[in-house]
Amino acid sequence: MIGRAVCLSIVLVLVSAGCVSAPALDIGLRASIPDPTIRFGVDTFAFANENRVKYRGKPDLYANWCFVMARAVTQFHRFARFDPAAAPLTAGEYTERVRQVTARPPWHAALPPDERIMIPGYGSLYAFSRAQERAVKAGLTGRVLSWMHWTNWRVVYPMPRAQQEAVARETLAELQAGRSVQWLITNLPVIDLNHTVVVYGYRAAGRGAIDFIVYDPNDPASPGTIRFDVPARRFWATRLYDARVGPIRAFRMYYSPFL
């Protein structure tokens, strides 16, 4: 069983390496740090994905939507535009606009401004989702399918440190190209963290470390931080909402039709 798991891990590393070409970390870190790919509190949701255990019994509980919300942040950033001066729509019409935006594959290239789906009456995703929370939530779909995404099973297998280094290297390259990256993160075998975040920036942390700045759907109030220890080739949950500080594993999500 262990041998089979190791073999599968190696296959995944090879598949991932074949999908994305990225420079070594020491080369990538020599480049100037770009601006964040999205603006926290502007291009993110105003409401939270709620913890089912922590908020047990809450009448309007909005739980287990983290994968959909994180993916939608990328979709809105690439395929929508906001016009605060345009006439507002009804709640039902806003819901339909959300569905149109989130129906587009998140791995597709960003649309030019004149081809994007227009959200009238608001200047940003944050303002829109704060004022039209019910309509926005009604337009976000696919929660169950996001749980069953075929790559989610990666969390149960051991992964070589080279694979984690590849995730960090590819993420750095994507951020330098102006593209956010969605991660699946876990600290299994501890049953504590099986979640997703959107990486939108980074900074050098000294002593061979990179701090990746993330939007966490569980925390609309402040950004999170996940550190990559370059010498050890592993990720650490440095600051994540309601999660303990400690080692985690990260995997890229929704960057191709297959991964």
ZIHUHU-V598148 format. One record per pair of residues at least 24 apart in sequence whose ideal C-beta (glycine too) atoms are under 7 Angstrom apart, sorted by the first residue. I is the first residue (numbers start at 1). GAP is how many residues later the second one is. Records with the same first field share a line. If there is no record, write none. Layout:
I=GAP + GAP
//
This chain:
5=152 + 153
6=152
8=149
9=148 + 149 + 150 + 151 + 154
12=142 + 151
13=147 + 149 + 150 + 153
16=147 + 150
17=149
19=237 + 240
20=150
22=147 + 148 + 150 + 151
23=150
24=145
25=143 + 144 + 147 + 205
28=141 + 144 + 145 + 148
29=175
31=145
33=169 + 170
34=141 + 142 + 144
36=164 + 165 + 177
37=138 + 141 + 142 + 143 + 163 + 164
38=35 + 39 + 142 + 162
40=175 + 183
41=85
42=82 + 84
43=30 + 34 + 81 + 82
44=29 + 81 + 82 + 171 + 176
45=24 + 80 + 84 + 172 + 175
46=80 + 83 + 84 + 174
47=82 + 86 + 173
48=169 + 170 + 171 + 172
49=168 + 169
51=167 + 191
62=75
64=79
65=75 + 78
66=129 + 130 + 151 + 152
67=79 + 129
68=72 + 74 + 75 + 78
69=71 + 148
70=112 + 126 + 127 + 128 + 147
71=35 + 111 + 183
72=30 + 68
73=125 + 142
74=32 + 106 + 108 + 124
75=26 + 27 + 29 + 31
76=25 + 49
77=103
78=32 + 33
79=25 + 32 + 37 + 38
80=36 + 37 + 39
81=32 + 35 + 37
82=37 + 40 + 41 + 42 + 46
83=35 + 37
84=37 + 38 + 39
86=32 + 34 + 35
87=33 + 34
88=32 + 33
89=31 + 32
91=41 + 43 + 44
94=38 + 41
95=40 + 43 + 44
98=38 + 41 + 42
99=40 + 42
102=37 + 38
106=148
107=147 + 148 + 149 + 150
151=108
152=32
154=97
155=29 + 31 + 33 + 39
156=32
159=90
161=72 + 73
164=69 + 70 + 71 + 85 + 86
165=68
167=83 + 84 + 85
168=42 + 60
170=82
171=28 + 41
172=30
175=24 + 26 + 27
181=71
182=71 + 72
183=67 + 68 + 69 + 70
184=67 + 69
185=63 + 65
186=62 + 63
187=59 + 60 + 61
192=51 + 52
193=44 + 50 + 55
196=57
197=27
211=27
216=24 + 25
218=24
226=24
//
